[in-house]
Amino acid sequence: MVDRCPEGFRIASSLHEAEPKIEGDKLLLKLHYGGCPLWTGFAVVPGQGSPLPFYLCEDIEHDRCELAGHKTWEFAIGEALKKSGATAVTYATPPAQ
Protein backbone atom coordinates (compact mmCIF):
# COMPACT_ATOMS: atom_id res chain seq x y z
CA MET A 1 0.00 0.00 0.00
CA VAL A 2 1.28 3.47 -0.87
CA ASP A 3 1.41 5.51 2.33
CA ARG A 4 2.20 8.97 1.03
CA CYS A 5 1.23 11.53 -1.59
CA PRO A 6 2.92 11.68 -4.99
CA GLU A 7 5.96 13.95 -5.43
CA GLY A 8 4.90 17.61 -5.41
CA PHE A 9 1.71 16.96 -3.41
CA ARG A 10 0.81 17.14 0.29
CA ILE A 11 -2.09 15.79 2.32
CA ALA A 12 -5.16 17.98 1.86
CA SER A 13 -6.54 19.29 5.12
CA SER A 14 -10.10 18.09 4.54
CA LEU A 15 -12.64 16.96 2.00
CA HIS A 16 -13.91 20.55 1.93
CA GLU A 17 -17.50 20.48 0.68
CA ALA A 18 -19.02 17.04 0.37
CA GLU A 19 -18.79 13.42 1.33
CA PRO A 20 -17.08 11.14 -1.20
CA LYS A 21 -19.32 9.34 -3.68
CA ILE A 22 -18.74 6.27 -5.84
CA GLU A 23 -20.12 6.11 -9.37
CA GLY A 24 -19.02 2.99 -11.21
CA ASP A 25 -15.23 2.86 -10.93
CA LYS A 26 -14.86 6.56 -10.09
CA LEU A 27 -14.55 8.43 -6.81
CA LEU A 28 -16.30 11.80 -6.95
CA LEU A 29 -15.32 14.66 -4.64
CA LYS A 30 -16.56 18.27 -4.69
CA LEU A 31 -13.39 20.32 -4.22
CA HIS A 32 -11.92 23.74 -4.94
CA TYR A 33 -11.32 24.75 -8.54
CA GLY A 34 -9.96 27.88 -10.15
CA GLY A 35 -8.45 29.59 -13.12
CA CYS A 36 -5.40 27.39 -13.73
CA PRO A 37 -6.34 25.16 -16.69
CA LEU A 38 -3.17 23.05 -16.48
CA TRP A 39 -3.22 22.72 -12.68
CA THR A 40 -3.35 19.07 -11.65
CA GLY A 41 -5.03 20.03 -8.39
CA PHE A 42 -5.66 16.90 -6.43
CA ALA A 43 -4.61 13.26 -6.33
CA VAL A 44 -6.15 10.31 -4.51
CA VAL A 45 -4.03 7.56 -3.00
CA PRO A 46 -6.19 4.50 -2.27
CA GLY A 47 -5.33 2.03 0.47
CA GLN A 48 -6.71 -1.46 1.06
CA GLY A 49 -9.80 -2.66 2.86
CA SER A 50 -13.54 -2.28 2.82
CA PRO A 51 -14.63 0.44 2.98
CA LEU A 52 -11.66 1.51 0.86
CA PRO A 53 -9.55 4.12 2.69
CA PHE A 54 -8.03 6.91 0.61
CA TYR A 55 -5.78 9.92 1.12
CA LEU A 56 -6.64 13.17 -0.58
CA CYS A 57 -3.50 15.00 -1.73
CA GLU A 58 -3.24 18.55 -3.09
CA ASP A 59 -0.67 20.14 -5.37
CA ILE A 60 1.71 22.22 -3.22
CA GLU A 61 2.19 24.75 -6.04
CA HIS A 62 -1.43 25.85 -6.35
CA ASP A 63 -2.43 29.46 -5.92
CA ARG A 64 -5.43 29.58 -3.58
CA CYS A 65 -6.47 33.06 -4.76
CA GLU A 66 -7.51 31.44 -8.03
CA LEU A 67 -9.53 28.70 -6.32
CA ALA A 68 -12.73 30.68 -5.89
CA GLY A 69 -15.06 28.05 -7.31
CA HIS A 70 -15.82 24.38 -6.81
CA LYS A 71 -16.28 21.45 -9.12
CA THR A 72 -16.72 17.71 -8.84
CA TRP A 73 -13.37 16.01 -9.41
CA GLU A 74 -13.29 12.41 -10.67
CA PHE A 75 -10.64 9.89 -9.67
CA ALA A 76 -10.35 6.43 -11.25
CA ILE A 77 -10.21 3.94 -8.37
CA GLY A 78 -11.87 0.92 -9.98
CA GLU A 79 -8.80 -1.30 -9.68
CA ALA A 80 -8.42 -0.52 -5.96
CA LEU A 81 -12.14 -1.11 -5.33
CA LYS A 82 -11.99 -4.47 -7.11
CA LYS A 83 -8.78 -5.54 -5.35
CA SER A 84 -10.27 -4.79 -1.92
CA GLY A 85 -13.77 -6.01 -2.73
CA ALA A 86 -15.03 -2.61 -1.56
CA THR A 87 -18.22 -0.82 -2.53
CA ALA A 88 -17.66 2.24 -0.33
CA VAL A 89 -14.79 4.57 0.55
CA THR A 90 -13.62 6.38 3.65
CA TYR A 91 -11.28 9.35 4.08
CA ALA A 92 -7.98 8.42 5.78
CA THR A 93 -4.84 10.19 6.96
CA PRO A 94 -1.46 8.56 6.36
CA PRO A 95 0.98 8.00 9.20
CA ALA A 96 3.29 10.91 9.99
CA GLN A 97 6.39 10.91 7.81
Secondary structure, 3 states (H helix, E strand, C coil): CCCCCCCCEEECCCCCCCCCEEECCEEEEEEEECCCCCCCCEEEEECCCCCEEEEEEEECCCCHHHCCEEEEEEEECHHHHHHHCCCCEEECCCCCC
